[in-house]
């Protein structure tokens, strides 16, 4: 991902995270994660662990994800919150809906390409559940709605 795209994502993220006084909200001021189901929380935790592995290797951080990676995680959380599948969500690679913008989708691919093989050793339980989730088959939400109407 280009530096310009990362800067634009970061700038838009900063605009959203300003508090009424005009100051930038600190990470401690952010609200708790509001993912509704255990499945979505696990999906977010898997993404969070992958980002930590990727960021430590590519951005040489030791105390957690860097600012760009935190911006990406915030974006991923917002996408999970709005997922139309909810508890029945497939893994992103198998999902018929592409809810990530192109730049973030490319960033997610790079993160998963690097961290995926390493997850087996660092977070085996999350890796196993992710592989099992890949088996899940879902229809497009519009197909499911039509089926419910009939």
Secondary structure, 3 states (H helix, E strand, C coil): CCHHHHHHHHHHHHHHCECCCCCECCHHHCCCCCCCCHHHHHHHHHHHHHHHHHHHHHCCCCCCCCHHHHHHHHHHHHHHHCCCCHHHCCCHHHCCCCCCCHHHHHHHHHHHHHHHHHHHHHCHHHHHHHHHHHCCCCCCHHHHHHHHHC
